[in-house]
């Protein structure tokens, strides 16, 4: 029931009790504002660190060769393990392995196009490597199976090389000299994570084997798994170690014989840390909310106490208890809702402003070329509107409850007692 | 109009029980102008509160306008107060953050009359009491006499059958007291029952009937013809001993 007269009565009461209104409103607005800032900061931290995983597939593993640290099967420790294409072959036949690529570095070479030249790193790999590294192909295409099959002299270059050597000329189809070997440029890649850089040329591994005497050797295996849990991922890790131990005759428990980086494990661990941080932020947020609720309740108690005499007068003039409770309650709901909205608006505005400023900063950083960007710790510090609204709803209903209990008591008091209250 | 039969009322004061009213029998007719007197602690305010349904009583029966008033729900009591009764208090009891016209209009708010209309009616009543020019003033900008006149206007606006006044002149000087009594007299002439509690003889002498309370009982009932002698007696009291 919307009774315009009732609201007029409430509005006139509010208008004439500005300090009281302000104090109630401030407690609510502050509580919501702090909650928004806290949750926003927590989200920002989580988004920021989460974004650092964007550079690679999160379910990727890297395997590289090292030296044994245990004597095994007649071999002494300290033996260098050399990964080969056979290892790659064996691992790719395992279950739950999705993409797999070998990596073989050819090392620094002078790249020359026309009069422009520079020293860049050349790496050979399989076509799957694009998915594992999450490369973004900005021009042309990535390596494919036919390139592999015919060991073509084709190269995908990083955006940095494109910028430095081609200077506006479309690099696709151009011949780039790597040392003395001419390669045809078929694509340009960019990295989502600026830290990883794009100062590499990528060629098919079969080409490297033929042209740069790689033979059967590889430096490194990169792979992604199908969707697996942390435990499954660890099991795969173990399985790979066992397989390599068998192939290369080192002790299966010799962790130092091959290096293995499991990004999923890492990702899950980081996300666990953030779950903890988020929980902590929520804890503080709820604490702030409770402080706000207590503040509102206190003020409502004082308000009702202060109005006891007025309530007595109103009752003597014929106010029913329900109308008294309604008056106090609606006033408190109106104030807390409005103030809560203001607090939410200010909090969200602040976080959006911070977000805007940070994005500007990030763009400026990217603009200054050569800067590879830093590890990002903070990003997009905004709050889910649903959470904001429900927090506000909670605070408003707490304020209403805090007003209701003393209002009902005051309304139940005999008017004569209320009138004598000083 | 008002019939009290054997009304008892006691207050709990910690472990002690204070028996304030010890069986009051009283009848007040429509249109009477009555004062209740008595020394402090005689129970006169308590009696008025019971009459005004501001307080309940322990034993006996109270009929107001033919209706038994007992164990009433708050809601019903509020209705009765709004419809039948008008209150005037010693300390005026105006709502401090409302101006004169809003204070006067408040009982009509609880009758559900729209704001514009009730403010217009309130202004009429203020005009009757010579306060039209003060309508927009806040209570703290008014003198004691003006505040009490605002309070009287507020008591009258719901057109009650009974006006209950608790020491209406208690906070006023003699001159203003007499003015207020004149107003109450003219209110009574319009047929409204007026009951005032006072301890001032000269104020009581202006009414038609004086009920003297003594230790929770009716000690003396002075009616019409006797009033002349009461006035004489009162005049005697005024003489320096």
Contacts between the chains, C-beta under 8 A, distances in Angstrom:
chain1	res1	chain2	res2	distance
A	5	B	109	7.0
A	5	B	114	6.4
A	5	B	115	5.6
A	8	B	115	5.9
A	9	B	109	6.6
A	12	B	98	7.5
A	12	B	102	7.5
A	13	B	97	7.0
A	16	B	97	3.8
A	16	B	98	7.6
A	17	B	97	6.4
A	309	B	93	7.6
A	310	B	95	5.5
A	312	B	93	7.7
A	313	B	93	4.9
A	313	B	94	7.8
A	313	B	95	6.0
A	314	B	95	7.8
A	314	B	106	7.1
A	314	B	110	7.6
A	315	B	78	6.4
A	315	B	81	7.5
A	316	B	52	7.3
A	316	B	54	6.4
A	316	B	81	6.2
A	316	B	87	5.0
A	316	B	93	7.4
A	317	B	81	7.0
A	317	B	82	6.8
A	317	B	87	7.4
A	317	B	106	5.4
A	317	B	107	4.5
A	317	B	110	6.2
A	317	B	154	7.2
A	317	B	158	7.9
A	318	B	78	5.3
A	318	B	79	6.8
A	318	B	81	4.9
A	318	B	82	2.4
A	318	B	83	7.3
A	318	B	107	5.7
A	318	B	110	4.2
A	318	B	111	7.3
A	318	B	158	7.1
A	319	B	78	6.0
A	319	B	110	5.3
A	320	B	74	6.7
A	320	B	75	4.7
A	320	B	78	4.4
A	320	B	79	7.5
A	320	B	110	7.6
A	321	B	74	4.7
A	321	B	75	6.7
A	321	B	78	7.4
A	322	B	75	7.0
A	323	B	110	6.9
A	411	B	74	7.6
A	412	B	74	7.1
A	414	B	54	6.6
A	414	B	55	5.8
A	414	B	56	7.6
A	415	B	54	4.8
A	416	B	49	4.9
A	416	B	54	4.2
A	416	B	55	4.8
A	419	B	54	7.5
A	419	B	89	7.3
A	419	B	93	6.5
